[in-house]
């Protein structure tokens, strides 16, 4: 695809990979990020290092819930809204206000700005999450009633509904993607595989919440990016698409797989289950396959090997 693109959350895990792919396609990108302290110091700057000097990329450091957005969305062909306050465990108590601001308010202000100044936008891709399903039966299908079990999931349902309203009322071409646990190089430091690899390589115990029998559908980052580009090209406005790796595995088996790939063993510390944790996720990808032509291309073993190799390279560079 070609054209002018806006990528919110451009310095994040998925956003930075998406920007790299769009730049390879000769797109012109405006990226927005507020460099939240949810990430460790310097991590987001590292995510940008491969393209921050590209003449076709412009970075805007803004807080989307309060700062001006109309200049960023004007004359943009495609909007990829990936910015969000992530994490299912941290939205309880006073922190919920941050999730409301950076998820719901930010999404509403973005959609409002597009409606006001850009009637020619071709597609608005709205990033959502498998967290909206809660403990629905698997495989999870787009038509199932959302039953989130975390405050984060609640805010993502609200964002989806805002996208649906702006499509229904104003014809804004919003396409929603529900990502299922994306992993790979540059994964957020708070996510399980990053923590597991860190513990594995540094000889430290890893924490598993619950008994490890919970199951997840893991999606490799390249597949997530490919599905996002396909949604911009082929997604039907108003539609929602599951984006998953297509297979599920228990957390304990995932740790064993990682041990096998690394040729090392790790000690597991089992802790009580955390509020907001889903027991099982598995995407029904049929709609994405039929309409977008999306088929996951990286299995879990291959994806974990790539993330492990990236982690080792990062450690080597830090030690120089």
N, C-alpha and C positions, 0 to 999 in steps of 0.2 A: 504494500500500500504506500501511497505518497500523500503529501499534503502538510498542512500546519496542524500541529497537535499540542494540546495542553495535557500535561501529566501531573496530577496532584499526588503528593507523597512520592515525589521523584527520587528522593534520597533514601527511600525505604528499601526493603528487601525486594518485593516484586516490582516496585516502581523503577528502581535503578536498572534492573534487567530489561524491563520494557523499553526504557529510554535507549539502551544500547541497541536493541533490535530495531527500533524506529529510526535511529540514526544510520544504521546499516542500510535501511531502505531509502535513505536520502530525505527523510522527513525533517521539517523544521520544528523544533520543540521549545515550548515554554514550560519550565518545570516550577512547581510550587512546593515548598516544604517549610515547616516551622521549626525543624530541628529539635523536636521534643526531647526532653530528658529521659523519656522512656527507654531510649537506646543508651548504651554505654558511651562515655565521652569519646568523640572522634569517630565513632562507628559510621555515622551517616556521611561524614566527609570522606571516609574511605570508600564508601559505596559509589561516590561520584567521581573517583579519581580517574577512571578510564575515559570519561567524556566531558569533564567540567571545562576543558579548554577548547572543545569543539565549537566552531563558529556558528553551527546551526542549533546550538543549545543555549538558552538563556535561563538563568536561575533567578527566581523571585523568592526571597525569604519572607513568608507571610503567615500569619495566624488566620486561617480561613473563617473562623467564627466571628472575627471582628474586623479584619483588614479589607481594603478595597479589592474587588475581584473583576469588575467590569472590564478593565483594560486587558486583563489576562485572557478573557474569553472572547473578546472581539476578534472577528475575522479568523476564528479557529475552525478548522474542518472537523476535527475529532477531539473529544474530551474524554480522557481516561481518569476517572475519579477513584484513586486508590488511597488517598489520605484518610487516616482514621486513627483513633486511639484504640490499640489492640489489646488482647488479653482477656481471657474469661474469668480470671481469678481476682482481678484488681478493681472491679467495678462496684464493689459493695461499699456501703457507708458514704462518707463525704466524697470519695473519688468518683462516685456516679456523676457528679456535676461535670467533671472533665469529659466523661464519655458523652454526655448530652451535648456539650459545647462542640467537641471536635468531631462528633459523628453526626448527630441530628442537625444542630444549628449550622454547622459548616456545609452539610449537604444541601440544606434548604437555601442558604445564601448563594451557593454555586448555581443551583438550578434557577433561582430567581435572576441571577446576573445573566445567565445564558439567554433566558427568555427576554430580558430587557434589551439586550444589545446585539444578539446574534441569531437572527431568524434563519440563517443559511447553514447552521451546523448540521453535519451529515449524521453524526452518531454520538451519543453520550453513553459511555460504558461505565456502569456503576458497579463497583466491587462490593459484593456481599460475602456471606460466610455460611458454611455448614452449621454454624452455631445457632442459626435460626430454627433448625429442626428440633433441637432438644432430643428427647428420647423417643422420637417417632420410629416406627418399624423400618427396617432396612430391607432392600435397598431404598434409599430416600429419593422420593420423586417430587418434582417441582409443584405438583398440585396438592401435596399434603399440607395440612394446616400447620403453620409455624407454632412451635411449642418451646420457645427458648427457656433454658434453665439457668441463664446468667444475665446480669444487667447488660453486658456487652451484646449478647444475642438480641435482647430487647431493642437496643438502639439500632442494630442492623436491620431488624424488621421495620422499624420506623423509617429508616433511610430507603428501604425498598418501597414502602408505601408512598413516600414523597416522590420517588421516581415514577411510580405508577400514576399518581395524581397529576404530575406535570405532563405526562404523556396523554392521559385521558382528557384533561381540561385544556391544554395548550398545544398539544401535538408535538411536544418535545421528544425527539427520537431516542428515548432511553432504553438501553438493553442492560439487564442485570445478570451478573455472573456470581454464582455461589461457589467459591473456592473451598475445596476440602484439604485442610492441613498441608500447606505448601512447604516444601523443604528443598535444600540444595545450597550451593555456595552463596554466602552472604546472608544466610538465614539469621533471623533475629536472635540475639543472645539469650532471650528468655524462653526460647522454644526448646522442646524436648531433645531433638537430635543434636542441636548445638551443645546443650548441656551434657548429653551422653558422651559425645565425642571429646569434649573438653575433659571430662572425668577420666575417660578411657586413656587418653594420651598423657595425662598428668598424674596417673596413678591414684586418683582420688575416687571415693565412692560416689555413686550417682543416686539421686533421689527419685523413686517411683511412687506416685500417689496411688493409694488403693493397693490391690494385690497384683496388679499388672495384667489382669485378664481383660481389661477394657480394650476394645478394638478400634482401629483407626484406618481410614482410607487416606493414604499419603499421596500427594501429587507433586511430581518433580517440577522445579521452577521453569524449565524450558517448556514443559507441557502447559503450564499455567500461562506463560507469555504467548505461546502459539494460539491457545484458545482465545486469548484476549484480542489478538490481531484478527483472528477469524470472526469474532463477534463484531468487530468494527466493520468488516467487509460484508458479512452475510447475516448478522443478527437481525431479527425482526423486531422493530420498535415495539415496546410493551412486553416483550418476552423475557422470561427468566430461564437461565441454563445452569445446570449442575456442571461443575468442572472438578472431576476427581480422577485419581489414578486408576480406579476401576477394580481394585482388589483391597481386601482388608487383612490386617494382621494384628495380633495382640501386642501390647507394649512389651511384654516379656520376650516374645519371639523376635520382635524388632531389635531388642538389645542383643539377643543371641546372634542374630544376623550380623549386627555391627561388630560383635566380638570376632566372628568368623572372618569377616572382611579384613579387620585390623590384625588378626592373629594374636590378640590379647584378651585377657579376661578382666572383668570389672566387678567390683563389689557393689551390690545393690542395697540401698537402705529403703525399706518400705515404710511409707508414712500414711497417715489417714487420708482418705479421699478429700478433695477440696470442693467447696461449694462452687457450682457452676460447671463441673466436669460432666461431659456426656459419657455414657457407657460404651456406645458403639456408633460409628459412622461408616456409611458406605454409599457412594453416589450411584444413582441410576443415570448414566451418561447418554441414554438413548436420544433425548431431544438434541443435545449438543452434537452427537454423532450424525443424526439425520439432517439437521438444518445447517450446522456450522461446518460439518465434515471433520469434527474433532475426534481424534483417536489418540489416547496416551501413548507416547513412544518410548518412555524410559521406565523400566521396572525398578522395584525398590532396591535390589542389590546394586544395580548399576548406578542408581542415583546416590545411594549412600557412599559408594566408592568415590564418586566425584566430590561429594561434600567433604569426605575425609581428606582427599588429596588437597582440596582448597584450604582446609584447616591447617594442614601440615605446612603448606606454602606460606600461609599467613604467619605461623609461628616462626618460620625461618626468617622472614623479613623483619619481624619484630626484634629478633635477636641480633640483627646486623648492626 
